[in-house]
Structures are given as C-alpha cells and as structure tokens.
Amino acid sequence: MSSTFPRALSVKLTKAELVGRAKEIAPGLARRVRETETAREPLKIAIQELADAQIFSILTPKMFGGHELHIDAMIDVVRILSAADPSTAWVTAFYIGHAYRCALLAEKGQRLIFADKPFALGSGQAAPVLKVKKVSDGYVVTGRAAWSSGVMHADWVTFGGLYSNEGAPPEAMTFTMPISDVKVLDTWYVEGMRGTGSNDVMVEEVFVPEYMTLRTAGLMEGKSPGGELHANPMYSLPLLPILLAEVAPVMAGIMRGAADAFLSRTVGRMTTNTGVKVSNKQSTQMRAARGLSAADCVDILLDDYVHQLMSPSIGNKTDIKWRAAMKMRVSTITNQCKLGVNDLMSGVSANDFRSESPLQRFFRDINMVSVHSFMDFDIASESYGRALLGLPNEDPLL
C-alpha cells in the first residue's frame, strides 16, 4: 500500500507550466473515472502521472526540492483535474496540502519526510480521536479515525489526538507517522466521491517522536516550527484557510464539469416521445445559461478567496472573525455549487442517471462533499454569525 513512486526531477516549474500539465492529464482521468470509482481509490497510473508532472510538489519548500509556489497554483491545478475526476482531484489536493503541512513540522521531521522525494503522499484526519501518553522524547498513541482520504497510496498518515498534562486542560495535537505503523480498514463503501479511498485507519501503541508532532492551537494561528524555519510567509498562515483552499477548487471543478457536461449532452439531443430538439426548450436554455454562469461566478468567488488569503495587507489573519469569514466564503462556494448542479440535474433525462453519465457522478459527489464538516453551510453560517455578534467561538475547526 505504501507508494513506490521515484523522486521527481528537481526542476522548478512555474504555475503556468503546472497548469498546462494538469490540462494534459485531465482527459485521461476523465476516460478512467469509472474504473477509479470501481477501484474505490485513485488509480496508480493517475498518481504516477501526477508525480511525474511534479504537481504534488507545488507547495513543498524549495530547500527540499519543491516549487514553493503559492496557494493559487494549487487552486488552478486542482479545479482543472476536478472537472475531469473529482475523486482523484480531491486526493491530489490533499497530497499537495500534506506537503505543506509537513513543512510546518520541526526541521528533523521535515528532513525525514522529504528525504527521498520532494513531496509527501499523506493522509490525515482533523478529529482528535487518539488516546495519547507522554513518554521520553515523544508520545505513544492509540485509536481509530475515519475519512482518511488518499490513504491507499500514502507514505504518511497524520492523526489528531488530545493530550492532558498533569491535570491541565486537554490540548489538541497532530501526530504524523509512516504508513507502516498504520492499519488501513476496508470501510469505503459510499455513493459519492467513491474513488478517494477514504478508508478508516487505526494505530495501537505507536511511538511518535516529538519532532513529528504539532500543537493544533498554534497551527490555527499560523505558529509552528516550520513557520519559523522557512522565510516564506506562506508557511506562517493560519492552517484552516489553507485546508479550505485544498477542497474549494474541487467544488468549483465539479460545477464547471457539470455545466460543460450538461451543455454537451443537450446539443443535438431529441426528446424520446416527440422528437423535438431538447435545445429548443426554454427551460433547457435557461438551465444551460444558469449552469455556465454559476461556474463562472464560483470561479470568481474562489479567485477572490485566494486573493484574500495571499495578500498580506488584507485582514488580520490571526483574528477568529477573519477565519470565520473565510470559512463562510468556502461554504458559500460549496453551497452554490450544490444548488447549481442540482438545478442542472432537474432538467436532464433518466438516461443521465446511467453509470456512464458524468452528470450523475457530479451530482453524487457534490451532494456528499457539501455536508463535509469543513464546508457545511449551516455550521459555517453559525460560526460566522457568532463572530459577527461578538459571541464566543464554539467551532473547533476555526
């Protein structure tokens, strides 16, 4: 299950070059998407193509052979891939982001992870589910976690856990360990995002050295050993907006893919009973217009989100109100994508629910990810509303 992908070339690429490579890879992902869903995980050929294209190295620091580009490069690449295959794009975003998160570890941990290649195929879970014991030079952890996206090709897995020190309030931490220490459970039987391989994972009495751990509270405020090591201010941003930047382009890609598929399906299609061109129906014309317009608007919202995140002069990025606003933006993007895709599906035929139709896949995928805890519209609305009204934060994902 551990990857055997060789170290990629250390040639630094530009965002435009990586976007070009994503466009070359996307048609193959689309052709193999049903095979990916059947496998219930990204295909090895796809992971190999993405590794060879150096896409996983977008956010890896230059000192470890990465491109050290910014979030906009990841966004542009992932939404292209998602319009072809949301599941593989989801895992791709997590792998790009995992390299970023590993760059927040102490230097010794980073050197271990990036020792043989300039990316980190890793899976992780946010919930602090592990039982944690402090021992000399580290911790011993035990527990089970769900939703471990990308674990089927992972080299590393990050868990969350709560550590209590001599009666002090529990402290949330992350623990990163090699896949060899982790048991993967075959639990991924779902109707949406089938190809992500997001199985449950568990560990029992595994030792994790101190340099492979991080304090969650510090991460949420942009404070970490890696942030002090790397001069690039990107590595000192609050973690949640970065995590949201991983998933948001998947939503935008789904909306774009569904709108394009609806338009392609409609051109030349005849109604079964009357033989009339479907494109002559006013309702179809309106749906096509709404779908493409929704995809354009979502892209604009996403680009503005990236601008807000990347600009050092916009917002106090350690302020919880700003973080709540950013989470609200991504949940709004997700909600608009869900509404847009569902509107398109209200105007298709029964044939568009056949397995070979990309429309039914986009429909299943967006309705599943829209209730993910990171993008849940109701949770984000409540959290942002509380921040606006000066009420205490109750959202652990801020």
C-alpha positions as CSV (number, residue, x, y, z in Angstrom):
1,M,0.0,0.0,0.0
2,S,3.0,2.3,0.6
3,S,3.9,4.2,-2.6
4,T,7.0,3.3,-4.7
5,F,7.0,6.4,-6.8
6,P,10.5,7.7,-7.5
7,R,11.9,11.1,-6.7
8,A,10.6,13.6,-9.2
9,L,13.1,15.8,-11.1
10,S,14.1,18.9,-9.1
11,V,13.5,21.3,-12.0
12,K,11.4,24.2,-10.6
13,L,8.2,24.8,-12.7
14,T,6.0,27.9,-13.0
15,K,2.3,28.0,-12.2
16,A,1.6,28.2,-15.9
17,E,3.7,25.1,-16.7
18,L,1.9,23.1,-13.9
19,V,-1.5,24.2,-15.1
20,G,-0.5,23.1,-18.6
21,R,0.5,19.7,-17.3
22,A,-2.8,19.4,-15.4
23,K,-4.7,20.1,-18.7
24,E,-2.7,17.3,-20.4
25,I,-3.5,14.8,-17.6
26,A,-7.2,15.7,-17.2
27,P,-8.6,13.9,-20.3
28,G,-7.0,10.6,-19.1
29,L,-8.6,11.0,-15.7
30,A,-12.0,11.5,-17.3
31,R,-11.6,8.4,-19.5
32,R,-10.7,6.3,-16.5
33,V,-13.2,7.8,-14.0
34,R,-15.5,4.7,-13.9
35,E,-12.5,2.5,-13.3
36,T,-11.4,4.7,-10.5
37,E,-14.9,4.5,-8.9
38,T,-14.9,0.7,-9.2
39,A,-11.4,0.6,-7.6
40,R,-12.7,2.9,-4.8
41,E,-9.3,4.7,-4.8
42,P,-7.3,6.7,-7.3
43,L,-5.6,4.5,-9.9
44,K,-1.9,4.1,-9.6
45,I,-1.4,5.3,-13.2
46,A,-3.0,8.6,-12.2
47,I,-0.8,9.0,-9.1
48,Q,2.2,8.2,-11.2
49,E,1.3,10.8,-13.9
50,L,0.7,13.5,-11.3
51,A,4.0,12.6,-9.6
52,D,5.9,12.7,-12.9
53,A,4.3,16.1,-13.7
54,Q,5.6,17.4,-10.3
55,I,2.1,18.5,-9.3
56,F,2.4,17.1,-5.8
57,S,5.4,19.4,-5.2
58,I,3.6,22.7,-5.7
59,L,3.7,23.8,-2.0
60,T,6.9,21.9,-0.9
61,P,9.7,24.2,0.2
62,K,12.5,24.8,-2.3
63,M,15.0,23.6,0.3
64,F,13.5,20.1,-0.1
65,G,13.3,20.2,-3.9
66,G,9.8,21.6,-4.2
67,H,8.4,24.5,-6.3
68,E,7.4,26.6,-3.2
69,L,4.6,28.3,-5.2
70,H,1.6,29.8,-3.5
71,I,-2.0,28.6,-3.0
72,D,-3.2,30.0,-6.3
73,A,-1.1,27.4,-8.2
74,M,-2.7,24.6,-6.2
75,I,-6.2,26.1,-6.8
76,D,-5.8,26.4,-10.6
77,V,-4.4,22.9,-11.0
78,V,-7.0,21.1,-8.8
79,R,-10.1,22.7,-10.3
80,I,-8.9,21.5,-13.8
81,L,-8.5,18.0,-12.5
82,S,-11.8,18.1,-10.6
83,A,-13.8,18.9,-13.7
84,A,-12.5,15.5,-15.1
85,D,-12.5,13.4,-11.9
86,P,-13.5,14.9,-8.6
87,S,-12.2,11.9,-6.5
88,T,-8.7,11.9,-7.9
89,A,-8.6,15.7,-7.7
90,W,-9.6,15.6,-4.0
91,V,-6.8,13.2,-3.2
92,T,-4.4,15.3,-5.3
93,A,-5.3,18.4,-3.3
94,F,-4.7,16.5,-0.1
95,Y,-1.3,15.3,-1.3
96,I,-0.3,18.8,-2.3
97,G,-1.6,20.1,1.0
98,H,0.1,17.4,3.0
99,A,3.5,18.5,1.8
100,Y,2.6,22.0,3.1
101,R,1.5,20.6,6.5
102,C,4.7,18.5,6.7
103,A,6.7,21.7,6.1
104,L,5.3,23.0,9.4
105,L,7.0,20.3,11.4
106,A,10.3,20.7,13.2
107,E,13.2,20.6,10.7
108,K,14.2,17.0,11.7
109,G,10.7,15.8,10.8
110,Q,10.7,17.6,7.5
111,R,14.1,16.1,6.6
112,L,12.8,12.7,7.3
113,I,9.7,13.1,5.2
114,F,11.3,14.7,2.2
115,A,14.5,12.6,2.3
116,D,13.7,10.7,-0.9
117,K,11.3,12.9,-2.9
118,P,10.1,16.5,-2.9
119,F,6.5,15.6,-2.0
120,A,4.7,13.8,0.7
121,L,1.9,11.4,-0.2
122,G,0.0,11.7,3.1
123,S,-3.4,11.2,4.6
124,G,-4.8,13.0,7.6
125,Q,-7.8,13.4,9.9
126,A,-8.8,16.5,11.8
127,A,-10.8,14.9,14.7
128,P,-8.7,14.5,17.9
129,V,-9.6,10.8,18.4
130,L,-6.3,9.3,19.6
131,K,-5.5,8.4,23.2
132,V,-2.1,9.9,23.9
133,K,0.6,9.0,26.5
134,K,3.7,11.1,27.0
135,V,6.9,9.2,27.0
136,S,10.6,10.1,26.7
137,D,11.2,12.1,23.5
138,G,7.7,11.7,22.2
139,Y,4.3,10.1,22.6
140,V,2.5,6.7,22.4
141,V,-0.8,6.9,20.6
142,T,-3.7,4.5,20.1
143,G,-7.0,5.0,18.3
144,R,-9.1,4.8,15.1
145,A,-10.1,7.5,12.7
146,A,-12.5,7.7,9.7
147,W,-12.3,9.6,6.4
148,S,-8.6,9.1,5.7
149,S,-8.7,10.4,2.1
150,G,-5.8,9.2,0.0
151,V,-4.5,6.6,2.4
152,M,-4.4,3.9,-0.2
153,H,-1.3,5.5,-1.8
154,A,0.0,7.3,1.3
155,D,3.5,7.1,2.8
156,W,2.5,9.1,5.8
157,V,-0.6,9.4,8.0
158,T,-1.5,12.3,10.4
159,F,-3.8,11.7,13.3
160,G,-5.3,14.1,15.8
161,G,-5.3,13.5,19.5
162,L,-5.9,15.1,22.9
163,Y,-3.0,15.2,25.4
164,S,-3.6,16.0,29.0
165,N,-0.6,17.1,31.1
166,E,-0.9,16.7,34.9
167,G,-4.4,17.9,35.2
168,A,-4.2,20.7,32.7
169,P,-6.9,21.2,30.1
170,P,-6.6,18.7,27.2
171,E,-4.5,20.0,24.3
172,A,-5.2,19.1,20.7
173,M,-2.2,17.8,18.8
174,T,-1.3,16.2,15.5
175,F,0.8,13.1,15.2
176,T,2.5,12.1,11.9
177,M,3.7,8.6,11.3
178,P,4.8,6.3,8.5
179,I,2.1,4.1,6.8
180,S,3.9,1.0,8.1
181,D,2.7,1.9,11.6
182,V,-0.9,2.2,10.5
183,K,-3.6,-0.4,9.8
184,V,-6.0,0.5,7.0
185,L,-9.5,-0.8,7.3
186,D,-11.6,-1.6,4.3
187,T,-14.6,0.7,5.0
188,W,-15.0,3.0,2.0
189,Y,-18.4,1.9,0.6
190,V,-20.2,5.1,-0.3
191,E,-22.3,6.7,-3.1
192,G,-20.3,9.9,-3.5
193,M,-16.6,10.5,-4.0
194,R,-16.2,6.8,-4.4
195,G,-12.7,7.0,-5.9
196,T,-11.0,8.8,-2.9
197,G,-10.2,5.6,-1.0
198,S,-11.1,7.4,2.3
199,N,-10.9,4.3,4.5
200,D,-10.7,4.2,8.2
201,V,-7.3,3.9,9.8
202,M,-6.1,2.8,13.2
203,V,-3.0,2.6,15.3
204,E,-2.2,0.7,18.5
205,E,0.6,1.7,20.9
206,V,2.6,3.5,18.2
207,F,5.5,5.7,19.3
208,V,5.6,9.2,17.6
209,P,8.8,11.3,18.3
210,E,8.3,14.9,19.4
211,Y,9.6,16.3,16.1
212,M,6.7,14.6,14.3
213,T,4.0,16.3,16.4
214,L,2.4,19.8,16.3
215,R,0.2,21.8,18.6
216,T,-3.2,22.4,16.9
217,A,-3.8,25.7,18.6
218,G,-0.6,27.0,17.2
219,L,-1.4,25.8,13.7
220,M,-4.8,27.6,13.8
221,E,-2.9,30.8,14.5
222,G,-0.1,30.2,12.0
223,K,2.5,29.3,14.6
224,S,4.7,26.3,14.0
225,P,8.4,25.2,14.0
226,G,8.2,25.2,10.2
227,G,6.9,28.7,10.1
228,E,10.0,29.8,12.0
229,L,12.3,27.8,9.7
230,H,11.0,28.9,6.4
231,A,11.3,32.6,5.4
232,N,8.3,32.4,3.1
233,P,5.3,33.9,5.0
234,M,3.0,31.4,3.3
235,Y,4.2,28.9,5.9
236,S,3.0,31.1,8.7
237,L,-0.6,31.4,7.6
238,P,-3.4,30.0,9.8
239,L,-4.0,26.4,8.9
240,L,-7.7,26.3,8.4
241,P,-7.9,28.7,5.4
242,I,-5.1,26.6,3.8
243,L,-7.2,23.4,4.4
244,L,-10.2,25.1,2.9
245,A,-8.1,26.1,-0.2
246,E,-7.5,22.4,-0.8
247,V,-11.2,21.5,-1.0
248,A,-12.7,24.6,-2.6
249,P,-11.3,24.1,-6.1
250,V,-12.8,20.6,-6.1
251,M,-16.2,22.2,-5.7
252,A,-15.5,24.7,-8.4
253,G,-14.3,21.9,-10.7
254,I,-17.4,19.9,-10.1
255,M,-19.6,22.9,-11.0
256,R,-17.6,23.5,-14.2
257,G,-17.6,19.9,-15.2
258,A,-21.3,19.5,-14.6
259,A,-22.1,22.7,-16.6
260,D,-19.9,21.6,-19.5
261,A,-21.4,18.1,-19.5
262,F,-25.0,19.5,-19.5
263,L,-24.2,21.7,-22.4
264,S,-22.5,18.9,-24.3
265,R,-25.4,16.5,-23.6
266,T,-28.0,18.9,-24.7
267,V,-26.6,19.8,-28.1
268,G,-28.3,17.5,-30.6
269,R,-30.4,15.6,-28.1
270,M,-34.0,14.8,-29.0
271,T,-36.9,14.1,-26.7
272,T,-38.0,10.5,-26.9
273,N,-41.7,11.0,-27.3
274,T,-41.9,14.0,-29.6
275,G,-38.6,14.0,-31.4
276,V,-38.2,17.7,-30.7
277,K,-34.8,19.1,-30.1
278,V,-34.2,19.5,-26.3
279,S,-32.2,22.7,-27.0
280,N,-35.4,24.3,-28.3
281,K,-37.0,24.0,-24.9
282,Q,-36.9,27.3,-23.0
283,S,-36.3,25.6,-19.7
284,T,-33.2,23.8,-21.1
285,Q,-31.8,27.1,-22.5
286,M,-32.3,28.7,-19.1
287,R,-30.6,25.9,-17.3
288,A,-27.6,25.9,-19.6
289,A,-27.2,29.6,-19.0
290,R,-27.6,29.3,-15.3
291,G,-25.1,26.4,-15.1
292,L,-22.3,28.1,-17.1
293,S,-22.9,31.4,-15.3
294,A,-22.8,29.6,-11.9
295,A,-19.4,28.0,-12.9
296,D,-18.1,31.5,-13.9
297,C,-19.3,33.1,-10.6
298,V,-17.9,30.3,-8.5
299,D,-14.5,30.8,-10.1
300,I,-14.6,34.5,-9.4
301,L,-15.5,33.8,-5.7
302,L,-12.7,31.3,-5.5
303,D,-10.2,33.6,-7.0
304,D,-11.2,36.3,-4.6
305,Y,-10.8,33.9,-1.7
306,V,-7.2,33.2,-2.9
307,H,-6.5,36.9,-3.2
308,Q,-7.7,37.5,0.4
309,L,-5.5,34.6,1.6
310,M,-2.4,35.6,-0.2
311,S,-2.5,39.3,0.3
312,P,-0.6,40.3,3.5
313,S,-2.5,43.6,3.7
314,I,-6.0,42.2,3.7
315,G,-7.4,41.1,7.1
316,N,-5.9,40.2,10.4
317,K,-5.2,36.6,9.6
318,T,-4.9,35.6,13.3
319,D,-8.3,37.1,14.1
320,I,-11.0,34.5,14.6
321,K,-13.6,36.7,12.8
322,W,-11.4,36.7,9.7
323,R,-11.0,33.0,9.8
324,A,-14.8,32.5,10.3
325,A,-15.4,34.8,7.3
326,M,-13.0,32.7,5.2
327,K,-14.7,29.5,6.2
328,M,-18.1,31.1,5.3
329,R,-16.8,32.0,1.9
330,V,-15.8,28.4,1.1
331,S,-19.1,27.0,2.4
332,T,-20.9,29.6,0.3
333,I,-18.9,28.4,-2.8
334,T,-19.8,24.8,-1.9
335,N,-23.5,25.6,-1.4
336,Q,-23.7,27.5,-4.7
337,C,-22.1,24.5,-6.5
338,K,-24.6,22.1,-4.9
339,L,-27.5,24.3,-5.9
340,G,-26.2,24.7,-9.4
341,V,-25.5,21.1,-10.0
342,N,-28.9,20.1,-8.6
343,D,-30.6,22.6,-10.8
344,L,-29.0,21.1,-13.9
345,M,-30.0,17.6,-12.8
346,S,-33.6,18.7,-12.6
347,G,-33.5,19.3,-16.3
348,V,-31.9,16.0,-17.6
349,S,-33.4,12.8,-18.7
350,A,-33.4,9.4,-16.9
351,N,-30.5,8.4,-19.2
352,D,-28.3,10.9,-17.4
353,F,-28.5,8.8,-14.2
354,R,-26.9,5.8,-16.0
355,S,-23.4,4.9,-14.7
356,E,-21.6,6.2,-17.8
357,S,-23.1,9.7,-17.5
358,P,-20.7,12.2,-15.9
359,L,-23.7,14.3,-14.7
360,Q,-24.9,11.7,-12.2
361,R,-21.3,11.4,-10.9
362,F,-21.0,15.2,-10.3
363,F,-24.5,15.1,-8.7
364,R,-23.5,12.4,-6.2
365,D,-20.1,13.9,-5.5
366,I,-21.2,17.5,-4.8
367,N,-24.1,16.3,-2.5
368,M,-21.7,14.2,-0.5
369,V,-18.9,16.8,0.0
370,S,-21.4,19.6,0.7
371,V,-22.0,18.0,4.1
372,H,-18.3,17.7,5.0
373,S,-17.6,19.4,8.3
374,F,-15.2,21.8,6.6
375,M,-17.8,23.0,4.1
376,D,-21.1,22.5,5.9
377,F,-23.2,25.7,5.2
378,D,-25.1,25.7,8.4
379,I,-22.1,25.2,10.6
380,A,-20.1,27.9,8.8
381,S,-23.1,30.3,9.0
382,E,-23.5,29.8,12.7
383,S,-19.7,30.3,13.4
384,Y,-19.5,33.4,11.3
385,G,-22.7,34.8,12.8
386,R,-21.4,34.3,16.3
387,A,-18.2,36.1,15.4
388,L,-20.1,39.0,13.9
389,L,-22.2,39.3,17.0
390,G,-19.2,39.1,19.4
391,L,-20.2,35.7,20.9
392,P,-17.6,33.1,22.0
393,N,-16.4,30.7,19.3
394,E,-17.7,27.2,19.6
395,D,-16.3,25.8,16.3
396,P,-13.2,23.6,16.9
397,L,-12.4,24.0,13.2
398,L,-11.5,27.7,13.4
